[in-house]
């Protein structure tokens, strides 16, 4: 295991940026906002879920 070389192939995913030619650009947005979560859960409970 000596002299192993690791290559980082990760990249940043951003809204509207095409990650690879031929693939659609991702859409990053709220699935459930903090404001909307307050309407559905007990008082004092709020959270955000993104998709």
TORVOKE-663052 format. One line per field, with one value per residue: residue number from 1; x, y, z of N, C-alpha, C, O in turn. Coordinates in Angstrom, 1 decimal, padded with zeros to 4 digits. Each point is the difference from the previous one (the first is absolute). Layout:
<dodrens>
resi = [NUM;...]
n_u = [X;...]
n_v = [Y;...]
n_w = [Z;...]
ca_u = [X;...]
ca_v = [Y;...]
ca_w = [Z;...]
c_u = [X;...]
c_v = [Y;...]
c_w = [Z;...]
o_u = [X;...]
o_v = [Y;...]
o_w = [Z;...]
</dodrens>
This chain:
<dodrens>
resi = [1;2;3;4;5;6;7;8;9;10;11;12;13;14;15;16;17;18;19;20;21;22;23;24;25;26;27;28;29;30;31;32;33;34;35;36;37;38;39;40;41;42;43;44;45;46;47;48;49;50;51]
n_u = [000.8;001.8;000.5;-001.1;-000.9;000.0;-001.6;000.6;-001.4;000.7;-002.3;000.9;-001.2;-000.2;-000.9;-001.2;000.9;000.5;-001.3;-001.9;001.9;-001.5;001.4;-001.8;-000.8;001.8;-001.6;001.2;-001.1;-001.1;000.7;001.7;-001.5;001.7;000.3;001.1;002.3;000.7;000.2;002.0;001.3;000.6;-001.6;000.6;-001.9;002.2;-001.0;002.1;-001.5;002.0;-000.4]
n_v = [-001.2;-001.3;002.0;-000.3;-000.7;001.7;-001.2;002.0;-001.7;000.4;000.0;002.0;-000.5;000.5;001.4;-001.7;-000.7;000.7;-001.6;-000.5;000.0;001.6;001.0;-001.2;001.9;000.0;-001.3;001.9;-001.7;001.9;-001.2;000.4;001.5;001.5;001.4;-000.8;000.2;002.2;000.1;-000.7;001.7;-001.8;000.7;001.6;-000.7;-000.2;000.0;-000.8;000.2;-001.0;001.3]
n_w = [000.0;000.1;000.9;001.9;-001.9;001.4;-001.0;000.5;000.4;002.1;000.2;-000.4;001.8;-002.2;001.5;-000.8;001.9;-002.0;001.0;-001.1;-001.1;-000.5;001.4;000.7;-000.8;001.4;000.9;000.1;001.0;000.3;001.7;001.5;-000.6;000.2;-001.7;-001.8;000.3;-000.4;-002.3;-000.3;000.6;001.2;001.4;-001.4;-001.0;000.2;-002.0;-000.2;-001.6;000.0;-001.7]
ca_u = [-000.8;000.9;000.0;-001.3;-000.3;-001.4;-000.4;-001.3;-000.8;-001.2;-000.1;-001.1;-001.3;-000.7;-001.2;000.1;001.3;000.0;001.1;000.7;-000.6;-001.1;-000.8;-000.6;000.5;-000.8;-000.8;000.1;-001.0;-000.7;-001.1;-000.9;000.7;-000.2;-001.3;-001.0;000.0;-000.7;-001.5;-000.3;000.6;-000.3;000.7;001.4;000.7;000.3;001.2;000.0;000.4;000.3;000.1]
ca_v = [001.2;001.2;000.7;000.1;001.4;000.3;001.1;000.5;000.2;000.7;001.4;000.7;000.0;001.3;000.2;000.4;-000.2;-001.3;-000.7;-000.8;000.3;-000.9;-000.2;001.2;000.8;-000.3;001.0;-000.1;000.9;-000.5;-001.0;000.5;001.2;000.2;000.7;-001.0;-001.1;000.5;-000.1;-001.4;-000.6;000.7;001.3;000.0;-000.9;000.4;-000.5;000.2;-001.2;000.4;-001.0]
ca_w = [000.0;-000.1;-001.2;-000.7;-000.4;-000.1;-000.8;000.3;-001.2;000.4;-000.4;000.6;-000.7;000.3;-000.7;-001.4;-000.6;-000.6;000.6;-001.1;-001.3;-000.3;001.2;000.4;001.1;001.2;000.5;001.5;000.6;001.2;000.0;001.0;000.6;001.5;000.1;-000.3;001.0;001.1;-000.2;000.1;001.1;001.3;000.2;000.3;-000.9;-001.4;-000.7;-001.4;-000.8;-001.3;-001.0]
c_u = [000.9;-000.1;-001.3;-000.3;-001.6;-000.3;-001.5;-000.8;-001.3;000.0;-001.2;-001.3;-000.7;-001.2;000.2;001.4;000.0;001.3;000.8;-000.8;-001.0;-000.9;-000.7;000.6;-000.9;-000.8;000.1;-001.0;-000.6;-001.1;-001.1;000.8;-000.3;-001.4;-001.1;-000.1;-000.8;-001.5;-000.5;000.4;-000.3;000.8;001.4;000.8;000.1;001.2;-000.1;000.5;000.2;000.0;000.9]
c_v = [001.3;000.6;000.0;001.5;000.1;001.2;000.4;000.4;000.8;001.4;000.6;000.0;001.3;000.0;000.5;-000.3;-001.5;-000.8;-000.8;000.3;-001.1;-000.3;001.3;000.7;-000.3;001.3;-000.1;001.1;-000.6;-001.0;000.4;001.1;000.0;000.5;-001.1;-001.1;000.5;-000.2;-001.5;-000.7;000.8;001.3;-000.2;-001.0;000.6;-000.6;000.2;-001.3;000.5;-001.2;000.4]
c_w = [000.0;-001.4;-000.8;-000.3;-000.1;-000.9;000.3;-001.3;000.3;-000.6;000.6;-000.9;000.3;-000.9;-001.4;-000.7;-000.5;000.5;-001.1;-001.2;-000.3;001.1;000.3;001.2;001.2;000.3;001.5;000.6;001.3;-000.3;001.0;000.7;001.5;000.2;-000.2;001.1;001.3;-000.1;000.3;001.3;001.3;000.1;000.5;-000.8;-001.4;-000.5;-001.5;-000.6;-001.4;-000.9;-001.1]
o_u = [-000.6;-000.2;000.0;000.3;-000.6;000.7;-000.8;000.4;-000.9;001.1;-000.9;000.1;-000.2;-000.1;000.7;000.1;-000.3;001.1;001.2;-001.2;000.3;-001.1;000.5;000.6;-001.2;000.4;-000.6;000.2;000.3;-000.7;-001.2;001.0;-001.0;-000.7;-001.0;-001.1;-000.6;-000.7;-001.1;-000.5;-000.4;001.0;000.3;001.2;-001.0;001.0;-001.0;000.9;-000.8;000.2;000.3]
o_v = [001.1;-000.7;000.1;000.9;-000.8;001.0;-000.8;000.9;000.1;000.5;-000.7;000.2;000.2;-000.6;001.0;000.2;-000.9;000.5;000.0;000.1;-001.2;-000.6;001.1;-000.6;-000.1;001.1;-001.0;001.2;-001.1;000.2;000.0;-000.3;-000.7;-000.4;000.0;-000.5;-000.9;-000.2;-000.2;-001.1;001.2;000.2;-000.8;-000.1;000.3;-000.3;000.5;-000.6;000.7;-001.1;-000.8]
o_w = [000.0;-001.0;-001.2;000.8;-000.7;000.1;-000.1;-000.7;-000.9;-000.4;000.5;-001.2;001.2;-001.1;-000.2;-001.2;000.7;-000.3;000.1;000.0;000.1;-000.2;-000.2;000.9;-000.2;-000.2;000.6;-000.3;000.3;-001.0;-000.3;000.6;000.5;000.9;000.7;000.3;000.7;001.1;000.3;000.2;-000.1;-000.6;000.9;000.1;-000.6;000.7;-000.5;000.5;-000.6;000.4;-000.9]
</dodrens>
